Amino acid sequence: MGRAHEVRKVAMEKTAAAKSKLYAKYGKEIYMAAKSGSPDPDTNQALKKIIEKAKKEQVTADIIKRAIEKAAGGSDENYIEVRYEGFG
């Protein structure tokens, strides 16, 4: 590959890690919104808002579609929102 590839590899890995984190975050949010209401964004306002936010962050349509289909499919997974606070 050569030296040029090694130089670019670090930048590509940073970008890929950031995108992966962003896609996972919005995938879970879309899944939870679609699961709690209707999987149709026209009738589910919370889902519509999250999809708009995701599109502004340039999340791919495939990620959005798969999260909605997963929620509509009725899988056994059940995500709930939890907040942990630590002191010390």
MARBAKOL-800303 format. One record per residue: residue number from 1; x, y, z of N, C-alpha, C, O in turn; residue in one letter; chain. Coordinates in steps of 0.001 Angstrom, whole numbers, plus 500000, padded with zeros to 6 digits. Example, Ala and Ser with C-alpha at 12.3 -4.5 7.8 and 13.67 -1.06 7.14 Angstrom:
2
k = 1 n.u = 513190 n.v = 494310 n.w = 507800 ca.u = 512300 ca.v = 495500 ca.w = 507800 c.u = 513200 c.v = 496700 c.w = 507800 o.u = 514236 o.v = 496681 o.w = 508465 r = A c = A
k = 2 n.u = 512850 n.v = 497750 n.w = 507080 ca.u = 513670 ca.v = 498940 ca.w = 507140 c.u = 512900 c.v = 500030 c.w = 507870 o.u = 513409 o.v = 501138 o.w = 508039 r = S c = A
This chain:
88
k = 1 n.u = 500830 n.v = 498808 n.w = 500000 ca.u = 500000 ca.v = 500000 ca.w = 500000 c.u = 500871 c.v = 501251 c.w = 500000 o.u = 500667 o.v = 502150 o.w = 499185 r = M c = A
k = 2 n.u = 501816 n.v = 501310 n.w = 500887 ca.u = 502732 ca.v = 502430 ca.w = 500862 c.u = 502499 c.v = 503426 c.w = 501986 o.u = 501593 o.v = 503294 o.w = 502809 r = G c = A
k = 3 n.u = 503346 n.v = 504406 n.w = 501974 ca.u = 503337 ca.v = 505410 ca.w = 503035 c.u = 502089 c.v = 506280 c.w = 503000 o.u = 501562 o.v = 506634 o.w = 504055 r = R c = A
k = 4 n.u = 501609 n.v = 506631 n.w = 501824 ca.u = 500428 ca.v = 507492 ca.w = 501712 c.u = 499212 c.v = 506843 c.w = 502368 o.u = 498412 o.v = 507513 o.w = 503020 r = A c = A
k = 5 n.u = 499091 n.v = 505554 n.w = 502188 ca.u = 497978 ca.v = 504844 ca.w = 502812 c.u = 498087 c.v = 504885 c.w = 504333 o.u = 497087 o.v = 505077 o.w = 505026 r = H c = A
k = 6 n.u = 499282 n.v = 504707 n.w = 504843 ca.u = 499486 ca.v = 504735 ca.w = 506293 c.u = 499145 c.v = 506109 c.w = 506871 o.u = 498602 o.v = 506200 o.w = 507972 r = E c = A
k = 7 n.u = 499457 n.v = 507159 n.w = 506146 ca.u = 499158 ca.v = 508510 ca.w = 506597 c.u = 497652 c.v = 508739 c.w = 506622 o.u = 497128 o.v = 509319 o.w = 507572 r = V c = A
k = 8 n.u = 496969 n.v = 508295 n.w = 505603 ca.u = 495517 ca.v = 508499 ca.w = 505504 c.u = 494732 c.v = 507543 c.w = 506400 o.u = 493599 o.v = 507839 o.w = 506781 r = R c = A
k = 9 n.u = 495315 n.v = 506428 n.w = 506728 ca.u = 494629 ca.v = 505400 ca.w = 507504 c.u = 494152 c.v = 505928 c.w = 508863 o.u = 493048 o.v = 505600 o.w = 509299 r = K c = A
k = 10 n.u = 494955 n.v = 506722 n.w = 509516 ca.u = 494595 ca.v = 507263 ca.w = 510832 c.u = 493362 c.v = 508158 c.w = 510708 o.u = 492435 o.v = 508064 o.w = 511513 r = V c = A
k = 11 n.u = 493357 n.v = 509019 n.w = 509702 ca.u = 492215 ca.v = 509915 ca.w = 509494 c.u = 490965 c.v = 509125 c.w = 509137 o.u = 489874 o.v = 509445 o.w = 509609 r = A c = A
k = 12 n.u = 491111 n.v = 508098 n.w = 508310 ca.u = 489960 ca.v = 507286 ca.w = 507917 c.u = 489398 c.v = 506525 c.w = 509119 o.u = 488181 o.v = 506383 o.w = 509240 r = M c = A
k = 13 n.u = 490252 n.v = 506040 n.w = 509997 ca.u = 489796 ca.v = 505318 ca.w = 511179 c.u = 489054 c.v = 506244 c.w = 512134 o.u = 488053 o.v = 505839 o.w = 512723 r = E c = A
k = 14 n.u = 489523 n.v = 507477 n.w = 512300 ca.u = 488833 ca.v = 508448 ca.w = 513151 c.u = 487440 c.v = 508740 c.w = 512614 o.u = 486462 o.v = 508746 o.w = 513362 r = K c = A
k = 15 n.u = 487361 n.v = 508981 n.w = 511311 ca.u = 486081 ca.v = 509280 ca.w = 510678 c.u = 485135 c.v = 508093 c.w = 510797 o.u = 483956 o.v = 508270 o.w = 511101 r = T c = A
k = 16 n.u = 485633 n.v = 506901 n.w = 510563 ca.u = 484793 ca.v = 505702 ca.w = 510636 c.u = 484283 c.v = 505483 c.w = 512052 o.u = 483130 o.v = 505090 o.w = 512236 r = A c = A
k = 17 n.u = 485108 n.v = 505725 n.w = 513043 ca.u = 484680 ca.v = 505548 ca.w = 514433 c.u = 483603 c.v = 506559 c.w = 514804 o.u = 482637 o.v = 506211 o.w = 515483 r = A c = A
k = 18 n.u = 483754 n.v = 507794 n.w = 514369 ca.u = 482764 ca.v = 508828 ca.w = 514666 c.u = 481433 c.v = 508520 c.w = 513982 o.u = 480370 o.v = 508678 o.w = 514582 r = A c = A
k = 19 n.u = 481496 n.v = 508084 n.w = 512735 ca.u = 480272 ca.v = 507745 ca.w = 512003 c.u = 479572 c.v = 506552 c.w = 512644 o.u = 478348 o.v = 506538 o.w = 512768 r = K c = A
k = 20 n.u = 480337 n.v = 505570 n.w = 513045 ca.u = 479766 ca.v = 504385 ca.w = 513663 c.u = 479032 c.v = 504738 c.w = 514951 o.u = 477940 o.v = 504230 o.w = 515208 r = S c = A
k = 21 n.u = 479628 n.v = 505601 n.w = 515749 ca.u = 479007 ca.v = 506036 ca.w = 517001 c.u = 477715 c.v = 506801 c.w = 516721 o.u = 476707 o.v = 506598 o.w = 517398 r = K c = A
k = 22 n.u = 477750 n.v = 507670 n.w = 515733 ca.u = 476578 ca.v = 508472 ca.w = 515362 c.u = 475455 c.v = 507585 c.w = 514823 o.u = 474294 o.v = 507758 o.w = 515194 r = L c = A
k = 23 n.u = 475796 n.v = 506645 n.w = 513958 ca.u = 474794 ca.v = 505747 ca.w = 513380 c.u = 474146 c.v = 504885 c.w = 514460 o.u = 472935 o.v = 504665 o.w = 514432 r = Y c = A
k = 24 n.u = 474934 n.v = 504399 n.w = 515403 ca.u = 474393 ca.v = 503571 ca.w = 516480 c.u = 473447 c.v = 504387 c.w = 517356 o.u = 472389 o.v = 503903 o.w = 517760 r = A c = A
k = 25 n.u = 473831 n.v = 505612 n.w = 517641 ca.u = 473004 ca.v = 506484 ca.w = 518481 c.u = 471645 c.v = 506726 c.w = 517831 o.u = 470606 o.v = 506541 o.w = 518464 r = K c = A
k = 26 n.u = 471657 n.v = 507138 n.w = 516577 ca.u = 470393 ca.v = 507427 ca.w = 515906 c.u = 469603 c.v = 506160 c.w = 515596 o.u = 468373 o.v = 506189 o.w = 515580 r = Y c = A
k = 27 n.u = 470288 n.v = 505057 n.w = 515351 ca.u = 469594 ca.v = 503796 ca.w = 515134 c.u = 468770 c.v = 503394 c.w = 516345 o.u = 467628 o.v = 502957 o.w = 516208 r = G c = A
k = 28 n.u = 469346 n.v = 503540 n.w = 517526 ca.u = 468632 ca.v = 503196 ca.w = 518761 c.u = 467485 c.v = 504168 c.w = 519022 o.u = 466394 o.v = 503756 o.w = 519418 r = K c = A
k = 29 n.u = 467737 n.v = 505472 n.w = 518798 ca.u = 466679 ca.v = 506465 ca.w = 519028 c.u = 465496 c.v = 506246 c.w = 518094 o.u = 464342 o.v = 506325 o.w = 518515 r = E c = A
k = 30 n.u = 465783 n.v = 505973 n.w = 516837 ca.u = 464714 ca.v = 505736 ca.w = 515863 c.u = 463965 c.v = 504461 c.w = 516218 o.u = 462738 o.v = 504417 o.w = 516138 r = I c = A
k = 31 n.u = 464693 n.v = 503430 n.w = 516609 ca.u = 464071 ca.v = 502165 ca.w = 517006 c.u = 463119 c.v = 502380 c.w = 518181 o.u = 461987 o.v = 501897 o.w = 518163 r = Y c = A
k = 32 n.u = 463581 n.v = 503108 n.w = 519201 ca.u = 462760 ca.v = 503329 ca.w = 520388 c.u = 461520 c.v = 504155 c.w = 520056 o.u = 460435 o.v = 503871 o.w = 520563 r = M c = A
k = 33 n.u = 461670 n.v = 505175 n.w = 519207 ca.u = 460518 ca.v = 506013 ca.w = 518842 c.u = 459515 c.v = 505218 c.w = 518011 o.u = 458307 o.v = 505350 o.w = 518207 r = A c = A
k = 34 n.u = 460000 n.v = 504401 n.w = 517094 ca.u = 459105 ca.v = 503599 ca.w = 516253 c.u = 458425 c.v = 502508 c.w = 517072 o.u = 457274 o.v = 502160 o.w = 516807 r = A c = A
k = 35 n.u = 459122 n.v = 501970 n.w = 518059 ca.u = 458570 ca.v = 500915 ca.w = 518895 c.u = 457495 c.v = 501463 c.w = 519844 o.u = 456498 o.v = 500794 o.w = 520112 r = K c = A
k = 36 n.u = 457707 n.v = 502686 n.w = 520349 ca.u = 456760 ca.v = 503258 ca.w = 521308 c.u = 455476 c.v = 503751 c.w = 520652 o.u = 454438 o.v = 503839 o.w = 521308 r = S c = A
k = 37 n.u = 455541 n.v = 504071 n.w = 519372 ca.u = 454354 ca.v = 504535 ca.w = 518656 c.u = 454210 c.v = 503799 c.w = 517349 o.u = 454534 o.v = 502616 o.w = 517244 r = G c = A
k = 38 n.u = 453732 n.v = 504494 n.w = 516378 ca.u = 453568 ca.v = 503916 ca.w = 515050 c.u = 454893 c.v = 503971 c.w = 514295 o.u = 455646 o.v = 504930 o.w = 514462 r = S c = A
k = 39 n.u = 455199 n.v = 502973 n.w = 513471 ca.u = 456428 ca.v = 503031 ca.w = 512680 c.u = 456320 c.v = 503957 c.w = 511464 o.u = 457255 o.v = 504064 o.w = 510670 r = P c = A
k = 40 n.u = 455174 n.v = 504621 n.w = 511329 ca.u = 454964 ca.v = 505555 ca.w = 510222 c.u = 455299 c.v = 506972 c.w = 510699 o.u = 454655 o.v = 507464 o.w = 511626 r = D c = A
k = 41 n.u = 456287 n.v = 507642 n.w = 510093 ca.u = 456664 ca.v = 508982 ca.w = 510543 c.u = 455552 c.v = 510030 c.w = 510369 o.u = 455571 o.v = 511063 o.w = 511038 r = P c = A
k = 42 n.u = 454599 n.v = 509774 n.w = 509488 ca.u = 453512 ca.v = 510734 ca.w = 509290 c.u = 452572 c.v = 510768 c.w = 510490 o.u = 451976 o.v = 511806 o.w = 510778 r = D c = A
k = 43 n.u = 452435 n.v = 509648 n.w = 511191 ca.u = 451535 ca.v = 509601 ca.w = 512340 c.u = 452285 c.v = 509679 c.w = 513672 o.u = 451679 o.v = 509994 o.w = 514696 r = T c = A
k = 44 n.u = 453560 n.v = 509403 n.w = 513676 ca.u = 454373 ca.v = 509426 ca.w = 514887 c.u = 455290 c.v = 510655 c.w = 514847 o.u = 456315 o.v = 510650 o.w = 514164 r = N c = A
k = 45 n.u = 454919 n.v = 511689 n.w = 515572 ca.u = 455660 ca.v = 512945 ca.w = 515535 c.u = 457054 c.v = 512821 c.w = 516151 o.u = 457999 o.v = 513443 o.w = 515666 r = Q c = A
k = 46 n.u = 457190 n.v = 512030 n.w = 517206 ca.u = 458504 ca.v = 511845 ca.w = 517832 c.u = 459474 c.v = 511196 c.w = 516835 o.u = 460634 o.v = 511595 o.w = 516735 r = A c = A
k = 47 n.u = 458990 n.v = 510207 n.w = 516114 ca.u = 459811 ca.v = 509535 ca.w = 515106 c.u = 460191 c.v = 510500 c.w = 513994 o.u = 461325 o.v = 510492 o.w = 513516 r = L c = A
k = 48 n.u = 459257 n.v = 511316 n.w = 513592 ca.u = 459507 ca.v = 512286 ca.w = 512523 c.u = 460606 c.v = 513277 c.w = 512930 o.u = 461473 o.v = 513605 o.w = 512120 r = K c = A
k = 49 n.u = 460573 n.v = 513752 n.w = 514174 ca.u = 461586 ca.v = 514695 ca.w = 514654 c.u = 462966 c.v = 514057 c.w = 514695 o.u = 463961 o.v = 514679 o.w = 514322 r = K c = A
k = 50 n.u = 463016 n.v = 512807 n.w = 515152 ca.u = 464310 ca.v = 512124 ca.w = 515234 c.u = 464865 c.v = 511863 c.w = 513837 o.u = 466068 o.v = 511995 o.w = 513614 r = I c = A
k = 51 n.u = 464000 n.v = 511496 n.w = 512900 ca.u = 464452 ca.v = 511267 ca.w = 511523 c.u = 464992 c.v = 512556 c.w = 510923 o.u = 466013 o.v = 512537 o.w = 510235 r = I c = A
k = 52 n.u = 464325 n.v = 513671 n.w = 511172 ca.u = 464806 ca.v = 514958 ca.w = 510662 c.u = 466174 c.v = 515304 c.w = 511258 o.u = 467059 o.v = 515784 o.w = 510549 r = E c = A
k = 53 n.u = 466346 n.v = 515056 n.w = 512577 ca.u = 467637 ca.v = 515301 ca.w = 513215 c.u = 468714 c.v = 514414 c.w = 512618 o.u = 469836 o.v = 514859 o.w = 512377 r = K c = A
k = 54 n.u = 468368 n.v = 513165 n.w = 512381 ca.u = 469332 ca.v = 512216 ca.w = 511824 c.u = 469743 c.v = 512621 c.w = 510414 o.u = 470913 o.v = 512504 o.w = 510050 r = A c = A
k = 55 n.u = 468797 n.v = 513090 n.w = 509628 ca.u = 469121 ca.v = 513520 ca.w = 508270 c.u = 470024 c.v = 514753 c.w = 508273 o.u = 470883 o.v = 514898 o.w = 507403 r = K c = A
k = 56 n.u = 469828 n.v = 515647 n.w = 509257 ca.u = 470704 ca.v = 516809 ca.w = 509372 c.u = 472130 c.v = 516392 c.w = 509719 o.u = 473093 o.v = 517045 o.w = 509318 r = K c = A
k = 57 n.u = 472252 n.v = 515299 n.w = 510468 ca.u = 473566 ca.v = 514765 ca.w = 510840 c.u = 474118 c.v = 513834 c.w = 509755 o.u = 475167 o.v = 513218 o.w = 509944 r = E c = A
k = 58 n.u = 473429 n.v = 513733 n.w = 508642 ca.u = 473831 ca.v = 512938 ca.w = 507478 c.u = 473887 c.v = 511436 c.w = 507762 o.u = 474794 o.v = 510739 o.w = 507307 r = Q c = A
k = 59 n.u = 472905 n.v = 510955 n.w = 508519 ca.u = 472754 ca.v = 509515 ca.w = 508717 c.u = 472114 c.v = 508956 c.w = 507447 o.u = 471169 o.v = 509540 o.w = 506917 r = V c = A
k = 60 n.u = 472618 n.v = 507847 n.w = 506968 ca.u = 472142 ca.v = 507304 ca.w = 505703 c.u = 470699 c.v = 506812 c.w = 505806 o.u = 470240 o.v = 506411 o.w = 506875 r = T c = A
k = 61 n.u = 470007 n.v = 506850 n.w = 504691 ca.u = 468612 ca.v = 506409 ca.w = 504638 c.u = 468492 c.v = 504921 c.w = 504960 o.u = 467476 o.v = 504478 o.w = 505495 r = A c = A
k = 62 n.u = 469519 n.v = 504160 n.w = 504637 ca.u = 469508 ca.v = 502732 ca.w = 504918 c.u = 469477 c.v = 502461 c.w = 506426 o.u = 468755 o.v = 501572 o.w = 506878 r = D c = A
k = 63 n.u = 470241 n.v = 503208 n.w = 507192 ca.u = 470264 ca.v = 503056 ca.w = 508652 c.u = 468883 c.v = 503372 c.w = 509225 o.u = 468381 o.v = 502647 o.w = 510083 r = I c = A
k = 64 n.u = 468277 n.v = 504453 n.w = 508747 ca.u = 466953 ca.v = 504865 ca.w = 509215 c.u = 465914 c.v = 503805 c.w = 508869 o.u = 465101 o.v = 503423 o.w = 509712 r = I c = A
k = 65 n.u = 465946 n.v = 503333 n.w = 507629 ca.u = 464969 ca.v = 502339 ca.w = 507171 c.u = 465095 c.v = 501033 c.w = 507946 o.u = 464088 o.v = 500435 o.w = 508325 r = K c = A
k = 66 n.u = 466329 n.v = 500588 n.w = 508184 ca.u = 466533 ca.v = 499331 ca.w = 508918 c.u = 466050 c.v = 499427 c.w = 510361 o.u = 465500 o.v = 498463 o.w = 510893 r = R c = A
k = 67 n.u = 466250 n.v = 500585 n.w = 511001 ca.u = 465805 ca.v = 500754 ca.w = 512391 c.u = 464285 c.v = 500727 c.w = 512470 o.u = 463724 o.v = 500142 o.w = 513396 r = A c = A
k = 68 n.u = 463617 n.v = 501351 n.w = 511511 ca.u = 462151 ca.v = 501358 ca.w = 511497 c.u = 461618 c.v = 499958 c.w = 511215 o.u = 460672 o.v = 499512 o.w = 511864 r = I c = A
k = 69 n.u = 462217 n.v = 499265 n.w = 510252 ca.u = 461784 ca.v = 497903 ca.w = 509922 c.u = 461997 c.v = 496957 c.w = 511102 o.u = 461179 o.v = 496070 o.w = 511346 r = E c = A
k = 70 n.u = 463085 n.v = 497144 n.w = 511827 ca.u = 463368 ca.v = 496301 ca.w = 512983 c.u = 462315 c.v = 496506 c.w = 514068 o.u = 461876 o.v = 495546 o.w = 514701 r = K c = A
k = 71 n.u = 461914 n.v = 497753 n.w = 514282 ca.u = 460888 ca.v = 498054 ca.w = 515282 c.u = 459522 c.v = 497539 c.w = 514837 o.u = 458749 o.v = 497049 o.w = 515660 r = A c = A
k = 72 n.u = 459221 n.v = 497643 n.w = 513563 ca.u = 457928 ca.v = 497192 ca.w = 513045 c.u = 457841 c.v = 495668 c.w = 513007 o.u = 456749 o.v = 495103 o.w = 513065 r = A c = A
k = 73 n.u = 458988 n.v = 495009 n.w = 512911 ca.u = 459016 ca.v = 493553 ca.w = 512824 c.u = 458644 c.v = 492856 c.w = 514115 o.u = 458350 o.v = 491661 o.w = 514107 r = G c = A
k = 74 n.u = 458651 n.v = 493572 n.w = 515214 ca.u = 458260 ca.v = 492972 ca.w = 516482 c.u = 459294 c.v = 492025 c.w = 517050 o.u = 458949 o.v = 490948 o.w = 517535 r = G c = A
k = 75 n.u = 460567 n.v = 492413 n.w = 516995 ca.u = 461602 ca.v = 491547 ca.w = 517553 c.u = 461501 c.v = 491521 c.w = 519073 o.u = 460791 o.v = 492330 o.w = 519669 r = S c = A
k = 76 n.u = 462210 n.v = 490592 n.w = 519691 ca.u = 462140 ca.v = 490408 ca.w = 521134 c.u = 462930 c.v = 491450 c.w = 521903 o.u = 462773 o.v = 491562 o.w = 523119 r = D c = A
k = 77 n.u = 463776 n.v = 492215 n.w = 521225 ca.u = 464590 ca.v = 493217 ca.w = 521899 c.u = 463708 c.v = 494351 c.w = 522397 o.u = 462723 o.v = 494723 o.w = 521760 r = E c = A
k = 78 n.u = 464083 n.v = 494889 n.w = 523545 ca.u = 463314 ca.v = 495982 ca.w = 524114 c.u = 464284 c.v = 496981 c.w = 524734 o.u = 464800 o.v = 496741 o.w = 525826 r = N c = A
k = 79 n.u = 464539 n.v = 498090 n.w = 524058 ca.u = 465417 ca.v = 499121 ca.w = 524579 c.u = 464618 c.v = 500074 c.w = 525453 o.u = 463509 o.v = 500477 o.w = 525103 r = Y c = A
k = 80 n.u = 465190 n.v = 500423 n.w = 526582 ca.u = 464578 ca.v = 501445 ca.w = 527425 c.u = 465646 c.v = 502485 c.w = 527729 o.u = 466837 o.v = 502178 o.w = 527775 r = I c = A
k = 81 n.u = 465204 n.v = 503708 n.w = 527934 ca.u = 466140 ca.v = 504790 ca.w = 528202 c.u = 466465 c.v = 504807 c.w = 529687 o.u = 465566 o.v = 504832 o.w = 530528 r = E c = A
k = 82 n.u = 467775 n.v = 504793 n.w = 530010 ca.u = 468226 ca.v = 504752 ca.w = 531387 c.u = 469320 c.v = 505796 c.w = 531566 o.u = 470147 o.v = 505997 o.w = 530677 r = V c = A
k = 83 n.u = 469320 n.v = 506453 n.w = 532707 ca.u = 470374 ca.v = 507420 ca.w = 533011 c.u = 471065 c.v = 506982 c.w = 534299 o.u = 470415 o.v = 506775 o.w = 535324 r = R c = A
k = 84 n.u = 472392 n.v = 506843 n.w = 534235 ca.u = 473193 ca.v = 506506 ca.w = 535401 c.u = 473972 c.v = 507739 c.w = 535820 o.u = 474564 o.v = 508425 o.w = 534986 r = Y c = A
k = 85 n.u = 473967 n.v = 508015 n.w = 537109 ca.u = 474737 ca.v = 509135 ca.w = 537622 c.u = 475709 c.v = 508606 c.w = 538662 o.u = 475349 o.v = 507796 o.w = 539516 r = E c = A
k = 86 n.u = 476935 n.v = 509073 n.w = 538578 ca.u = 477950 ca.v = 508647 ca.w = 539527 c.u = 478526 c.v = 509837 c.w = 540276 o.u = 478639 o.v = 510932 o.w = 539724 r = G c = A
k = 87 n.u = 478877 n.v = 509630 n.w = 541483 ca.u = 479471 ca.v = 510676 ca.w = 542304 c.u = 480780 c.v = 510157 c.w = 542868 o.u = 480923 o.v = 508973 o.w = 543175 r = F c = A
k = 88 n.u = 481730 n.v = 511070 n.w = 542997 ca.u = 482960 ca.v = 510659 ca.w = 543662 c.u = 484190 c.v = 510903 c.w = 542924 o.u = 485275 o.v = 510587 o.w = 543412 r = G c = A
